[in-house]
Amino acid sequence: MATTTETGIPARELDDSALERELERLHETRHETFLNGSGDALQVHTERMLALEEEYARRFPERTSPDTMRTREGSRAMDGRGD
């Protein structure tokens, strides 16, 4: 995904701990930016958050796979509608 405004070090260039730290900080500030930031601030925040999330998912697919019970198949199996 190409960004229109690049802020900070590109996600692919961050080491694992910096990527996790920056992603955590963005998640912490998301609500405040959504409620009180300008349209431009929200757009930049969104682009950066998506870039970091995509990189995190690329590096750690096992950490970002959905919980079985949060999928339709898992939910159906739990209530006896499996197969």
Secondary structure as GFF3:
##gff-version 3
##sequence-region A 1 83
A	DSSP	three_ten_helix	11	13	.	.	.	ID=ss1
A	DSSP	alpha_helix	16	36	.	.	.	ID=ss2
A	DSSP	alpha_helix	39	59	.	.	.	ID=ss3
A	DSSP	alpha_helix	61	64	.	.	.	ID=ss4
A	DSSP	three_ten_helix	68	70	.	.	.	ID=ss5
A	DSSP	alpha_helix	72	78	.	.	.	ID=ss6
###
